[in-house]
């Protein structure tokens, strides 16, 4: 066995031992981690319902407000309306025709039941009146619907005329020993009109209960399909504070702004050069040329490279002669340098004197 396999075998053995120890001593278990809701979910209380409908092939389109004309021009035949963002003026007749042609209209009333004459007139056309439930005995009261009943908003109920009651489908809930209507649906031609209070059972936090999810589906997804798959939501949005809004709620903005300004100023100060002319460095007078040559000679002598000066002199002589015969002396110096490669110190000095005198004459 080659020695190179020994480290590999040791590592593999250690890995097996660690794996066995982990398998016999460690336990895998589920842990629930609670995370805060995203800003998108907090701004849309129907976020879960809309995603659910979209996954079942029933896309949801949302607009912040509308009127009868917008509903009649919409391709969707199932529409949810938040009553306080809708213009009910003159909506009764066109919406009645729209429902008779097969449209389904789901309307949720306001929590405070603000006086709205146009909405009241619309409901009167169908024999319906919305009113507040008796809340005189609600001190310490906690609303708990039956296990198989959806969670309605318990302070709004509906009253029907005899004719409307005969045709309507209602969901009744006991309220302090008295049955009250929490949901009413009245057929209108091939379509229908349904009325509820604020739609608690359709909101994100309530859909986990089966009774709520079943009713939410019956009033939205079950009404679509085939040639009319979409659902139109006409509703307002919940204002959600951004990060800066929360900071403003919890403290003073002044330290944050001052800190940011200081940080920006320091950052620019570090990366932007100073303005104006770049100051020049003061330079002293240079050393005399003779001293510099002596320093070079001492350096070259220390490392036994004085022959370099001879080559410089020879090159300068040839440059000045420009092809003419240099004479016997430069040739003799050059041949001696080629033969030995390194001349004795005395010979170097003598050759330099000869070459310098020749250069001076040229």
N, C-alpha and C positions, 0 to 999 in steps of 0.2 A: 504493500500500500504506500502510495506517495505521501511525503510529508505535508504536501499542500492540502490534503484532505483532512488533516488532523484538526485545524481550527474550525473548519466547516462542521465536522462531527461534534466538536465540543459545543458550538453555538446551537446546533440542532437539538442536542441533548438538554441543554439549559432551557430552550424554548419549550420542549415537551414537559419538563419538570414544572415550569411556570404555568403552562396550560392546565396540567393536572391539578396543581395547587389551587388555581383559580376556579376550576370546575367543582372541586370538592368543598371549597371554603366560602365562595362568593355566591350571592343570591341575586337574581334579577327580579325586580318588582316594579310595578307601575306607580308613577307619582303624578298627581294632578297639580298642575301649575296654573294658578289664576293670573291671567293677563288682563290689563285694562283694555276696554273697547277702543277700537280705532276711531279716528275723527269721523270717518265716513259712516260708520255704524251709529255713532251718537247723533249725527245730523239727520239720519233717516230711520225712523222707528219701524219702517216696513222693509228694511234691508233684507232680512232673512226670508220674508215672504216673496219678495221680488226675485231673489236668487232661486228659490224653490220653484216658482212658476217658470222662470227662464229655463231651468234644467228639464222641465217637463214639456218643453216646446211651446210655452205660452209667454212670449216676450212681453215685458212691461215697459210702457212708455210713460214718462212723468212730465207734467206741466204744472207751473206754480199757480195757475188760475185759469178761469175760462168762463164761457157762457154757452147758451144753447147752440149758437151757430158753430162753435168749435167742435162740439160733440157731434153734430150732424155731419160735419165735414170730415170727421176722423174716420179712419178705416176700421178701428176697433169697434166691436159691438158689445163689449163688456166694459163698463166705466164705473170707477169708484170716485165719489165726490166728497171732499171735505167741505161741509156746507158754508163755512165762513170765508172761503176763498173763491166762491162762485157767485156770479151775477144772476140772481133769480128773477130779475125784472123781465116780464113777458116770456118766461121760459116754459110755462105750463103747456101751452098748445103745441109748440114744436117738439118738445121732449115727449109728449104723449104720442104724437105721430111716429117719432123715432122708435119708441118702445113697441108700438103696434106693429111696426115692420120687423120686429125681432130683437130689438136692443134690450140689454139688461142694465138697469141703473141702480147702483148701491150708494146710498147717501148716509153719511154719519153726521149726527147733530153736534152742536157745540156743547162744551162742558157747562157753560154758564147760561145756555139758552137765551142769548141776547135777543132782544126784540128785533125781529126782521120781518117786516110786513110782507115783503115779496115772497119770502120762504113760506110764511104762514099761508099766503094765498095759493101758493103752489100745492101745499099739502091738502088744503081744503078741497081742491079739485078731485082728490082721491079719497075724501072722507077721513082724513087722518089729522090728529092734533098731537103735538109733542108737549109734554109738561114735566115738571120736576116731581120726583117721588117725595113722599112725606119724610122729612129728615128731622123731625122734632125729637126723636128718641135715639139719636146717633151717638150720644156721649159714651165713649168706651166701646163703641161697636166695631167689630172686625168682620169684614165681608168674606165669607167662605162659601162658594157655590158647592153644589153637590158634586160627587166624584165624577159623574158622567155628564156634567153640565158645563158649558163654556163660561168664561168669565166676562160678564157684561159690565158696563159702567152702571152702578146701582142707583144713580140719582136721576136717571132719565127714563121715562116710560111713555107709552103711546096709548091714546084713546081713539077708538074707531066708531064711526057711525054704524047703524044696523046694516046698511047695505054693504059697507066696506067689510064689516066683520063676517058677513056671509060668504064673501069671495076670498078673503085673505087667509094666508097661512101665517100663524103667529108662533112665537116661542115665549112661553109664560114662565115667570119665576115667582116663587112665594116671597112676599115682602111683609114682614111682621104680621103673618097670618092672612094676608090678602094677596091674591094673584095679580101680578102686573105684567104687562106686555113689554118685553125688552127688544124684540125683533118682529117686524111685520113685513110680509111680502105680499104684494097685490098683483095678480096677473093683469097685463095690459096688452090686449091683442096677442101677438105671437111672442111678446117679451114680458118684462115684469119690472116692478119698482120695489126695492127693498130699503127699509129704514132701520137704522140702529143708532144707539148713542155713540160716544167716543169709542173707537174700535179697539178696546184693550186686547181682545182675543187674537187680533191680527198682528200685534206688535212683537218685536224681537224676543223680549223676555218671556212672552206667554206662549209661544208656539211649541214649546217643549211638552206641554200637556196635550194629550191626544184629543180631548174634547175641543180644545181651542183650534188645533190644527185641522180637525175635521170640518168645523164650521167655516173657518177661513177658506178652506178649499172649496166647500160647497158654494160660497158666495163669489168666488173668483175663478179659479181654474176649471171647476166643473161646468161653468157657463160658457166656456170657450171650446175650440176644437174645430176641425174640418176647415171650412172656408173663413172662419173668424177666430184665429188662434190668439190674437193679442189682447192685452188688457191695458186700459188707459187709466192712470191715476192722476186725478186733479187734486193736488194737496200742497200745503205749505211745507217749509223746511224748518227744522228746529235750529235756532242759532246756536252755534258751538264756538266757544272761545278758543282762539289760537294760543300758541305758546306765549306770545307777548301779552295777550289778554289775561292769561293766568298769572303771569309775573306781576302785572299791574294790580291784580286783585290781592296778591300776597305781600306786596311791598312797594317801595318807592323806586321809580324808574331813574331818578337822578344819579345814583351811584353807578348804575349800569351804563348810562349814556356817557358819563364822565370817564369811566374806565375804557369804554370803546374808543373815545376820542383820543385818550392818552396812548392807547395801544396803536392806533392808526398813525399818530404823530411820530411815535418812536420807530415804527416800522418804516415810514418814509425817510426818517432821519438816518436810518441805518443803510438804506439801499440807494438813496439819491446822493451823488457827490456834492461837495460844496460848490457854490456858485462863484464865478469870477475866474481870473487867470490863475493857472497853476504856478505856485511860487517856484522859482529856479533855485537850484542848489548852488551855493557859493563854491567856486573852484579856486584853489590856490595856484600860484605859479608853478609850472612844471620844472623838473630837475634839468640841469644843463645836459646837452647831448653827449658831452664827453663822459659824464658820470653814468649816463644810461648805458653807453657802450661798454664801459669798464664793468658795470654790473652784469651785462650779458656775457662778457668774456669770463668773468669769475664763475658764473653759472655753468657755461659750457666746459670750462676747464675742470670744474668739480666732477662732471659726469663724462669726461673724456670725449668731448664732442666738438673740439675746436676746429676739426676739419670742415665743419659746416660753414665757417667763415670763408675757408678757401674756395668751396664750391660757389658761394655767393659772389666772391670776387671774380672767379673765372666766368660765371654767367654774365656779369655786368661788363667784363672786358669784351666778350664775344658780341654782346648786344651793341656796344659802341663801335666795334670794328666793322660790323655788318658784312661779314663774309671775307674780309681782308685777312692776310696772314698775320697771326698774333705774335709771331716771332718765336725764338727757341725757348725763352724762359717760361712762359705760361705752359708750353707743351711739356717741358721737363717736369714742372710741378704736377701737371695733370697725370703724366705717366707714372711718376713716383707714387702718387695717391692711388692709382689703379693697381700697382704692383703690391704694395704693402697693405693697403686698406686703412691703416692707421700709422701716421708718421710720428716720430718722436717729438717731444714738446719743443725742443730747440729747432728742429727742422720746420715745424709748423710756424714758429715765430719768424724764422728766416723767409719762408715762403710768403707769409703775409706781408712782410716788408717789401719783397720783390713785387708782388702783385699790386700793392698799394701804390708803389712808385710808378708802375706801368699805367695804372688807372689815372693817376694824376697827370700823366703826360698826354693822355688822350683827350 
